[in-house]
């Protein structure tokens, strides 16, 4: 970053109900952001009822016990306020952006949404229909099918990462399932709320804090729902038959470090060099740009607290499958055996440092970044000294991380396409498991 970033003055409170509240008064603009982070996500879905967390967060925004969805929406829209929500695998965030002059009217509505949502059966039906429609579209998308099979192979059906929403699981959900999930998971204990923008300390102490403290825990939070790490013990190859395709969609990957792994930053830099850096990455320059074997190819790291996965995704003409996979394997083996170069690492560092600066622009981004820090139990120094931390990472540590965390002999290969044209090619890379794209993953 051009100059060292410093968070504005903030105060932190631990309330008796177990919630952490962080306030950042800032009077430069007449705006406020209030965001609550909850320590659950999709991984908290009860087995067989996948989609419950998503529906719960969605219904929380569809009215309260004292306001219908229409009344609730009009309250915010007529004052230029916006609700926002994000559901991850292990955490959820729900918040409001508003003009500060409406805070006395809108903050209680926001609190009621958290404490006493309406759970209207008509809105539940609409949400379920929307999710089912989206799922039906996903089941014919070869990239989505490939990713689902990859995570199922990597983690198994008993692991949260190996379980996925389905039309069947959504249809099974009833109002009572969602209400039970809400009562168990949407409680103040273990949550973090950030209030930032144009308000005073006295307003928080007199008005906001008492309202938050009135929110009592309906039940004791049993545990933080997070996925354990996994390790693919062997190479695996799956062909998912979808005979209307003229190209094959490929996902190749394995387990990777989670966010809390001490080598997480080294792996992130290495992945940028290998396949995440768009046209500057090795995969793009050597497989797409130079050889012209595919329209696009990239690698990606998924990192939850402890669980992580590394994937390479691309598509190519059926006849070029063997050539593309061999080229990817060649690059991956060289990446594993020889690591990255000094020049590549310096370019990656510049990108990561510059990208962090963009993530800190604006009050909403600032709030989201604070919640990210608290979720991973990191201090603000992690961001304020980010440039120094990234620049201190050595070439040796990056290459050691790559050698330790990746193994070309434990890769999982998923191909979605026309069986008659790609089966023999995929079988060359290991014992072939055959599926149909309509098969339910159990």
C-alpha positions in Angstrom: 0.0 0.0 0.0 1.2 3.5 -0.8 1.2 4.4 2.9 0.6 2.4 6.0 -3.1 2.0 6.7 -4.5 2.7 10.2 -8.0 1.9 11.3 -9.9 4.8 12.7 -10.4 5.0 16.5 -12.7 2.3 17.7 -14.0 0.9 20.9 -14.9 -2.6 21.7 -17.4 -4.0 24.2 -18.1 -7.5 25.4 -21.8 -7.7 26.5 -23.3 -10.0 29.0 -25.2 -11.9 26.3 -21.8 -12.9 24.8 -21.8 -10.5 21.9 -18.8 -8.4 20.9 -19.7 -4.9 19.8 -17.2 -2.6 18.0 -18.1 1.0 17.3 -16.3 3.4 14.9 -17.9 6.9 15.0 -17.0 8.9 11.9 -18.7 12.2 11.1 -17.2 12.9 7.6 -20.3 11.7 5.9 -24.0 11.3 6.9 -24.1 7.6 6.7 -24.0 4.5 8.9 -23.4 0.8 8.5 -24.4 -1.7 11.1 -23.4 -5.3 10.5 -23.7 -8.5 12.5 -21.5 -11.5 11.9 -22.9 -14.9 13.1 -20.6 -17.9 13.6 -22.5 -20.3 11.3 -22.9 -20.8 7.6 -23.9 -23.5 5.1 -21.8 -26.0 6.9 -24.3 -25.8 9.8 -27.1 -27.2 7.7 -28.6 -30.3 9.3 -27.8 -33.4 7.3 -30.6 -34.1 4.8 -31.9 -30.5 5.2 -29.2 -28.7 3.2 -30.3 -25.2 2.4 -31.7 -24.5 5.9 -29.1 -21.8 6.7 -29.7 -20.0 3.4 -33.5 -20.0 3.9 -33.1 -18.8 7.5 -31.0 -15.8 6.5 -33.3 -15.1 3.6 -36.5 -15.2 5.7 -34.9 -12.9 8.4 -35.1 -10.2 5.8 -38.8 -10.8 5.0 -40.6 -9.1 7.9 -40.8 -9.3 11.7 -43.5 -10.3 14.2 -44.8 -6.7 14.1 -44.3 -5.9 10.4 -45.3 -7.8 7.3 -42.7 -8.1 4.5 -44.3 -5.3 2.6 -44.3 -3.0 5.7 -40.8 -4.0 6.6 -39.5 -3.3 3.1 -41.2 0.0 2.8 -39.7 1.1 6.1 -36.2 0.8 4.7 -36.9 1.7 1.1 -38.7 5.0 1.9 -35.7 6.1 3.9 -33.1 5.1 1.3 -31.7 2.3 3.5 -30.4 -1.0 2.2 -30.3 -4.4 3.8 -27.4 -6.7 2.9 -26.5 -10.2 3.7 -23.8 -12.8 2.9 -23.8 -16.4 3.8 -20.5 -18.2 3.7 -19.7 -21.8 4.6 -18.8 -21.1 8.2 -20.1 -17.6 8.9 -23.0 -15.3 8.0 -23.3 -11.5 7.9 -26.4 -9.4 7.8 -26.4 -5.6 7.9 -27.9 -2.3 7.0 -26.6 0.8 5.3 -28.6 4.0 6.1 -28.5 7.7 6.5 -27.7 8.5 10.1 -30.7 10.8 10.5 -32.9 7.7 10.3 -31.0 5.6 12.8 -33.6 6.0 15.6 -36.3 4.6 13.3 -34.3 1.9 11.5 -32.0 0.5 14.2 -35.0 -1.0 16.1 -36.3 -2.5 12.8 -32.9 -4.1 12.2 -32.8 -5.4 15.8 -36.3 -6.9 15.4 -35.2 -8.6 12.3 -32.5 -10.4 14.3 -34.6 -11.1 17.4 -38.1 -11.8 16.1 -38.3 -12.5 12.3 -41.8 -13.3 11.0 -41.0 -16.5 9.1 -44.0 -16.0 6.9 -45.0 -19.3 5.2 -45.8 -17.5 1.9 -42.3 -16.0 1.8 -40.8 -19.4 2.8 -42.6 -20.9 -0.2 -41.3 -18.2 -2.5 -37.7 -18.7 -1.3 -37.9 -22.4 -1.7 -39.2 -22.1 -5.3 -36.4 -19.6 -6.1 -33.8 -22.0 -4.8 -35.3 -25.0 -6.6 -35.3 -23.1 -9.9 -31.7 -22.1 -9.4 -30.7 -25.7 -8.4 -32.3 -27.1 -11.5 -30.3 -24.7 -13.6 -27.1 -25.7 -11.8 -27.7 -29.4 -12.3 -27.2 -28.9 -16.0 -24.2 -26.6 -15.8 -21.1 -28.7 -16.3 -18.8 -26.5 -14.3 -21.1 -26.7 -11.2 -21.5 -30.5 -11.7 -17.8 -30.9 -11.8 -17.2 -28.9 -8.7 -19.9 -30.8 -6.7 -18.3 -34.1 -7.7 -14.9 -32.8 -6.7 -15.9 -31.8 -3.2 -17.9 -35.1 -2.8 -14.8 -37.1 -3.8 -12.5 -35.0 -1.7 -14.5 -34.8 1.6 -17.2 -37.5 1.4 -20.9 -37.2 2.2 -20.4 -37.1 5.9 -18.2 -34.0 5.7 -20.0 -30.5 5.5 -18.0 -29.7 2.3 -19.2 -32.9 0.7 -22.9 -32.2 1.2 -24.8 -30.0 -1.2 -28.2 -28.4 -1.6 -30.6 -30.5 -3.6 -34.1 -30.1 -4.9 -35.0 -32.9 -2.5 -33.5 -31.3 0.6 -35.1 -27.9 -0.1 -38.5 -29.5 -0.6 -38.2 -31.3 2.8 -37.7 -28.0 4.6 -40.7 -26.8 6.7 -41.2 -23.7 8.7 -40.6 -25.6 11.9 -37.2 -26.7 10.6 -36.1 -23.1 9.9 -37.5 -21.8 13.2 -35.6 -24.5 15.1 -32.4 -23.7 13.2 -32.9 -20.0 14.0 -33.4 -20.5 17.7 -30.2 -22.6 17.9 -28.0 -20.5 15.7 -29.2 -16.9 15.6 -28.3 -16.0 19.2 -26.0 -13.2 20.4 -23.5 -15.5 22.1 -20.4 -15.6 19.9 -21.5 -12.9 17.4 -19.7 -9.7 16.5 -21.5 -6.5 15.6 -19.8 -3.5 14.1 -21.5 0.0 14.1 -19.6 2.5 12.0 -20.4 6.0 10.7 -22.1 9.2 11.7 -23.3 8.6 15.3 -22.1 9.6 18.7 -20.8 7.7 21.7 -23.7 9.0 23.7 -26.2 7.6 21.1 -24.6 4.2 21.3 -24.6 4.2 25.1 -28.1 5.6 25.5 -29.9 3.9 22.7 -28.1 1.2 20.8 -26.4 -0.7 23.5 -29.5 -1.2 25.7 -31.4 -2.5 22.7 -28.7 -5.0 21.9 -28.3 -6.1 25.5 -32.1 -6.9 25.6 -31.4 -9.6 23.1 -31.0 -12.7 25.2 -29.8 -16.1 24.3 -32.7 -18.5 23.7 -30.3 -21.4 24.0 -26.6 -22.0 24.6 -24.5 -22.2 21.5 -23.2 -25.7 21.5 -20.2 -25.1 19.3 -18.8 -23.2 16.4 -19.7 -25.1 13.3 -16.6 -25.5 11.2 -15.3 -28.2 8.9 -12.3 -30.3 9.8 -9.4 -30.5 7.3 -9.3 -33.4 5.0 -6.5 -35.1 3.1 -7.1 -37.0 -0.1 -5.3 -40.3 0.5 -5.2 -41.4 -3.1 -5.6 -40.3 -6.7 -9.2 -40.5 -7.9 -10.8 -40.1 -11.4 -14.5 -39.5 -12.1 -16.3 -39.2 -15.4 -19.7 -37.6 -15.1 -21.6 -38.4 -18.2 -23.5 -35.6 -20.0 -23.8 -36.5 -23.6 -25.2 -33.2 -24.9 -21.8 -31.5 -24.5 -19.3 -30.9 -27.3 -16.6 -29.9 -24.7 -15.4 -31.5 -21.5 -15.4 -29.5 -18.3 -12.5 -30.4 -16.0 -11.8 -29.9 -12.4 -8.4 -31.2 -11.0 -7.4 -30.6 -7.4 -6.8 -31.8 -3.9 -6.9 -30.6 -0.3 -5.2 -27.3 0.7 -4.5 -25.3 3.9 -7.3 -23.5 5.7 -7.2 -19.9 6.6 -5.6 -20.5 10.0 -2.7 -22.6 8.6 0.6 -20.8 9.3 1.6 -21.1 5.6 -1.7 -19.7 4.3 -0.2 -16.5 2.9 2.7 -18.4 1.2 0.2 -20.7 -0.5 -2.0 -17.7 -1.6 1.0 -16.0 -3.3 2.1 -19.3 -4.9 -1.5 -19.9 -6.2 -1.6 -16.4 -7.7 1.6 -17.2 -9.7 0.4 -20.7 -10.7 -3.2 -20.0 -11.8 -5.1 -17.3 -10.1 -3.3 -14.3 -11.6 -5.4 -14.2 -14.8 -3.2 -13.7 -17.9 0.0 -13.4 -15.8 -0.4 -16.9 -14.3 1.5 -19.9 -15.6 -1.6 -21.8 -16.5 -2.9 -19.1 -18.7 0.3 -18.1 -20.4 1.5 -21.7 -21.0 -1.7 -23.6 -21.6 -4.1 -21.1 -23.0 -2.1 -18.3 -24.5 0.9 -20.2 -25.8 -0.6 -23.6 -26.7 -4.2 -22.5 -27.4 -5.6 -25.7 -25.8 -8.4 -24.0 -23.9 -10.3 -20.7 -23.8 -9.5 -20.2 -20.2 -7.9 -22.0 -17.2 -7.4 -20.9 -13.6 -6.6 -22.3 -10.2 -8.4 -21.4 -7.0 -7.9 -21.8 -3.2 -11.0 -22.3 -1.0 -10.0 -21.6 2.6 -12.3 -21.9 5.6 -10.9 -21.8 9.1 -9.3 -25.3 8.9 -10.7 -26.9 5.8 -9.2 -25.9 2.4 -9.3 -27.1 -1.2 -7.2 -26.4 -4.3 -8.8 -26.6 -7.7 -7.8 -26.1 -11.3 -10.7 -25.5 -13.6 -11.0 -25.4 -17.4 -12.8 -26.8 -20.4 -11.6 -28.0 -23.8 -12.6 -29.9 -26.9 -13.2 -33.6 -26.3 -10.4 -34.6 -28.6 -7.9 -32.5 -26.7 -8.6 -33.8 -23.2 -5.5 -36.0 -22.9 -3.3 -33.2 -24.2 -4.7 -30.6 -21.8 -4.6 -32.8 -18.7 -1.0 -33.8 -19.4 0.0 -30.2 -19.9 -1.7 -29.3 -16.5 0.1 -32.2 -14.8 3.4 -31.1 -16.3 3.0 -27.5 -15.0 1.8 -28.8 -11.6 4.7 -31.1 -11.2 7.2 -28.4 -12.1 5.4 -26.1 -9.7 5.7 -28.7 -6.9 9.3 -29.7 -7.7 10.9 -26.4 -8.5 8.6 -23.8 -6.9 8.4 -20.2 -8.1 11.0 -17.6 -9.1 12.0 -14.4 -7.4 10.5 -12.3 -10.1 7.2 -14.1 -10.0 7.0 -13.8 -6.2 7.7 -10.0 -6.3 5.0 -9.5 -8.9 2.6 -11.5 -6.8 3.4 -9.5 -3.7 2.8 -6.2 -5.5 -0.6 -7.5 -6.6 -1.7 -8.7 -3.2 -0.6 -5.5 -1.4 -2.4 -3.3 -4.0 -5.5 -5.4 -3.9 -5.7 -5.1 -0.1 -5.7 -1.3 -0.5 -8.9 -1.5 -2.6 -10.5 -3.8 0.0 -10.2 -1.0 2.6 -12.0 1.7 0.6 -15.3 3.0 2.0 -17.0 2.4 5.3 -18.8 -0.7 4.2 -15.6 -2.4 3.1 -14.0 -1.3 6.4 -16.7 -2.9 8.4 -16.6 -6.2 6.4 -12.8 -6.3 6.8 -13.1 -5.8 10.6 -15.6 -8.7 10.8 -13.2 -10.8 8.8 -10.4 -10.1 11.3 -12.6 -10.9 14.3 -13.8 -14.1 12.7 -10.2 -15.4 12.4 -9.2 -13.9 15.8 -6.7 -11.5 14.2 -5.9 -8.1 15.5 -6.1 -4.9 13.4 -2.3 -5.1 13.2 -2.7 -7.9 10.6 -4.1 -5.2 8.2 -2.1 -2.3 9.4 1.2 -4.2 8.9 0.0 -6.2 5.9 2.5 -4.8 3.5 5.3 -5.4 5.8 4.1 -8.9 6.5 3.8 -9.8 2.8 7.1 -8.3 1.9 8.8 -10.3 4.6 7.7 -13.6 3.1 10.8 -15.3 1.6 11.1 -17.2 -1.7 12.4 -20.2 0.4 9.3 -20.2 2.6 6.9 -20.1 -0.4 8.6 -22.9 -2.2 8.8 -25.0 1.0 5.0 -24.5 1.5 4.3 -25.6 -2.1 6.4 -28.7 -1.6 4.8 -29.5 1.7 1.2 -28.8 0.9 0.8 -30.1 -2.6 1.3 -33.6 -4.0 0.9 -34.4 -7.8 0.3 -38.1 -6.8 -2.9 -37.3 -4.9 -4.8 -35.3 -7.4 -8.6 -35.8 -8.0 -9.7 -35.6 -11.6 -13.3 -34.8 -12.6 -14.4 -34.7 -16.2 -18.0 -33.8 -17.2 -18.8 -34.6 -20.8 -19.6 -37.2 -23.5 -18.7 -40.6 -22.2 -18.0 -42.2 -25.6 -15.4 -39.5 -26.4 -13.6 -39.0 -23.1 -13.9 -42.2 -21.0 -10.7 -43.8 -22.5 -8.8 -40.6 -22.2 -9.7 -40.1 -18.5 -9.0 -43.7 -17.7 -5.4 -43.2 -18.6 -5.0 -41.1 -15.4 -6.3 -43.7 -13.0 -9.1 -46.1 -12.2 -12.3 -44.6 -13.6 -15.5 -44.1 -11.6 -18.6 -43.5 -13.8 -21.5 -41.3 -12.9 -24.4 -39.6 -14.7 -25.0 -35.9 -14.2 -28.5 -36.6 -12.8 -27.1 -39.0 -10.1 -27.7 -37.8 -6.6 -24.6 -37.5 -4.5 -25.0 -39.3 -1.2 
